[in-house]
Amino acid sequence: MTSLFAITCGNFNIEFSDIFSVIAANISPFTDIESVNRLHNTIIWKIRLPRIILAINVGIALSISGAVFQGCFKNPLVEPYILGISSGAAFGAALGILFPSFFLSVQALAFCFAFIAVAAAYFLAHTRGETPIIMLILAGIIIGSIFSAFVGIIKYLAQDSALREIVFWLMGGFYYANWDDVILISPIIFVSFSIIWLHSWKLNILSMGDDEAKALGVSPEKFKFLFIILATLSTAVAVSCVGIIAWVGLMMPHATRMVMGPDHRFLIPVSAIFGAIYLIICDTIARTLVNAEIPIGIITSILGAPYLFYLIRSRGASAFGG
């Protein structure tokens, strides 16, 4: 229902009947595309629908990644960008924007450098066959800081038009959403989500600590690596398409815990649902609040900071696992 309502919202009013007619005309072999209004088809099928589906995918990716990192790190204040994904992706995107003739696209560079950042943090923290959580977090902060400095250098060197494009990318948005992006990221996020959910009971064990996991026959290093790779893959592919969208991976797992409890077998799928709904709402606000579109990262930050403040004031230690 949230998706259908979002499709009707915008400068051009759309009726629910028009939505179903356009979708049926595009997916059914028995309906002629010429039977629907051409303007309605453009607005619904080519602009709003791929944008909303992309928002659903990104919301799922960031929410489950946040839940995974919080479970692996045993820290409720961890978010998907803790290992430098956002800084690495930002550097890759800035590089692609500053040098448009580069052999890779902005999206491909953002994805590659997001993975490079996480890989660097992981191998920096990996010592003597183990990867201590505190070392991994510190390594992520170090790598993130280095890539942030690189982004600063690129912004300093960029011309006004490129600088503006870099800044808009850093604030996140679904401005250029299309079916190609949906087709690209949907299978990756679906497979990552499915594997994470299938092994979600192991996240319950990992969140108890490495010693307890070993005592229960679960290899903490093996499954931490698996979960980090899957969460990184989901986050990197999402960020590479829409830029950096803050707070979703931190807020949605918390909101889900308040409703469903800490069991990751339920936390993972419900976080995905909450994340998808939240991003649809934020994107609808971003494109309808004023005539010019607002970067969605601004909306999620404006809504996210007061929510975290509410958690601290109303729930105290209990909201953060204390």
N, C-alpha and C positions, 0 to 999 in steps of 0.2 A: 504493500500500500504506500509506503514511503516513496518508493521509486515512481509509482504512477502519479502521485501528487507532485513530485519534483518535475516530472515531464510537463505537467500542466502549467508550472510556474515560469514566468518570463515576460518579456515585453510584448510577446505575441501570445494571446490566450488560446489554449488548446483544450478541447473537450475530451472527456474520457473515451467517447465513442470514436473520435478521430484517432486516438492512440491505437486502439484495437484494430481499426481498419487499416492503418498504415503498416502495423507489424504483420498482420495477416497477409497483406498484399506483397510484402517483401519476403516472407518465409514460406508462403503456401504456393505450391505449383498450380493450384486451381484458381488462383485469384490474379487478375491482370493488374499490374502496377499502374496502368493508365486509368484505372477506375477510381484512384484516390487523388485528392487535390495535390498538385505538384509542390506548392508551398508547404503544405502540411507534411508531405513526405520529406522535404529537405530539412525542415525544422526538427521533426521527430526522429527520423531514421538516421540522418547524416550529422546532426549536431547534438541534440539532447540525449538520445538513447545511448550512443557510445560513450558519452561523457559520464553518464550515470553508472553504466556498467563498469567503466574504468574506476570511478570513485568507490564502487563496491569492492573491486579487487584490491585497490590500494588500502582501503580500510581493513580488509581481512588480513592483508600482508603485514601491515604495521601492528595490528592488534595481537595477532598470534606471535609475531616476533617479540613484542614486548613481554608477553606472557612467558615465552620460552627463555628469554634472557633473565627475567626476574626469577624463574624457577632454577635455572642453572647456576646463577650467581648468588642465590639465596638472599636477594636484596630487592625489596619492593620499589626502590627508587631508581632502578636501572631501566633504561629505555633502549630501543633498537639501535640508536646511534652511538652507544657507549664505546664501541670498538673502533670508532673513526669512520664509519660508513658514510655519514653525511659529509664530513670534511673531504674524504677521498672522492666521493661523487661530485662534490662541488668543484674540486680541482679539475677533474676530468671534463666536466661541463664547461667550466671557464676556459679551459684549454681549447675545447672545440669551438667555443664562441669567438675567442680571440684569433684563432687560426682556422677559419672555415674551410680552407683548402686541405686541411688535415685528412689523412686517408681513412679516418673513422668519423662517424657522425657524433654529434653532441651526446646523444643517448648512449651510444656504444662506449664512448670514452668515460661517461659517468658510471656506467655499469662496471667497466674494467677496473677503474681506479677505486671504486667502492670495495671490490673484492681484494684488490692489492692492499688497501689499508687494513682490512681485517686480517688478511694473511700475514702481513708484517707484524701486527699486534700479537697475533697468536704465536708466531714463531719467536718473537722477542720474549714472550712470557714463558715459553716452553723450556723447561730445564730438567735434566735427569729423568726424562720420561714422564714428567708430570707438568701440569699447567695450573699452578695455584691461582685461585680466583682473584686475590688481591693484586698479584702480578699482572694478570690479564687486564684488569681494570686500569692499572697504572700504565700498562703498555698502550692501551686504547687511548688514554688521555694524551700520552706522548705523541703517538702517531697522528691523532686528531689535531694536535697543536701544530705539528709540522706541516700538515696539509693545509691547515687554516692560514699559516704564514705564506705558503705558496699561492693560495687564493688571493691573499692581500697583495702580493707582488703583481699578480696578473691584473687585478683591479686597478692598481697604480699605473700599469703600463697601457691599459685599454683606453681606446677612444670613447667619446661620450655615448655613441650608439651601442657599442659592445658592452660598455659598463652598465648601461641601463638594462640590457638584456640579461647580463649576469645577475644583477640585483633582483630582477623579476624571477629568474630561475631559482635563486636562493630562497625566495619567499614562497615558492610552491604555487601550483595552480593547474587547472585542467583546461587551459586556454586552447590548446591544440589537440585535444582528445579526438581520436578517430578510430575506426574499426581495426586498422593495422595494429595500433597499440593494444587494443583489447585482445586481438587474436594472438599477439606476441606474449603478453604477460599472463593471460588467464590459465593456460595449461601449466605454466611454471608454478604459479601460486596454488593451483588446485593440487598438483602433485606434492608440493612441499607441505601444504596443509594436511593432506591425507596421511603422509608418513608421520608427521608430528602427532596427529591425533591418534594414529594407530599405536604409537609408542608413548602416549601421554602418561601412562601409568608409571613409566620409568622416570618421568620428570618429578612425580611425587616422591620417588625414592631419592633422586639427586638433590632435591630441595631439603632433604634430611641431613645431608653431609656426605662426604666421600667415604668415611669409615663405615657409616651405616649402609651405604650403597654396596660396598665391598662385602660386608657381612651378609647382605641379602642376595649376593651373587650377580650384582650388576656392576659392570666395568665403568667407573665414573669417567675416565678419560675417553673411552670409546664413544660413549653416548653424549658426553658434553661436546665432543668434536662433531658428531652427527647433528645434534640440535643446533649448534652454532652455525654450521654450514648451511643447513636448511633455512634458518632464520635470516642469515646473511643473504642467501639467494633471493628470498622473498622481498626483503627490504631493498636490496640493491636494484632489482628489476623494477620495483615500484618507484623508487627515488629517481632512477634514470629516466622514467617517463614523465614524472610530474614535478620534480624538484623536491625540496626538503619541506615536509609537512610535520610540524612539531606537535608534541603532546599526545597524539593519538595512541602511540605505543606505551605511554606511561599511564594515561587516564583509563583507557578501556579495560585493561586487566584489573585495575582497582575497582572500577564500577562493577565488574562481573563478580569479583570476590565478595563484594558487599551483598550481592544477590544470591550467588550460587555456592559460595564457600571456596576453599583453596584447592579442591580436588581438580587436577588438571584434565581429567577425563571429561569434565563438564566445563571447566574454565576455558579450554581452548575453543570449542565450537561456539559457546555463548559470547566470548570475547570477539570472535570473528563477526558474529551477527551485530553486536553492539558497535563495533568499529565501522562496519558497512553503513549502518543507519546513521551514525554520527557524521561520517564524511559526506553522505548524501545531503544531510541537513545543512552542514557547513558550506558545501558547494552551492546549494540553492540560495543560501543567504549571500554568498560572495558574488553571485551573478545577478541577483535581483534587488539587493539593498539600495544600490545607487545605479545611475546610468552607466558609469564606467565600472568594469569588473574589478573587484578587490581580490588580491592574492589570498588564496585560502589559508596560507600559513598565518596570516594576520588574524583571521577569524578563529582558527583553532587555538592560537595563543591567547586571544582575548577571553575565550570561553574556558580554556584550560587552566590558566593561572588562578582564577577565583575558585574553580572546582577543587584544586589542590589545597588552597587556603581553607575551604570549607571542610575538607577531610581532616586537616590538621586541627582545626578548632572544634569540630563536632565529634570526631571519632578518636582523636589523640593517637596513642600508641596502638590501639586495636586495629586501626585502619592500615597500619604499616607492619602488621605481623608481630607487634610487641605484646 
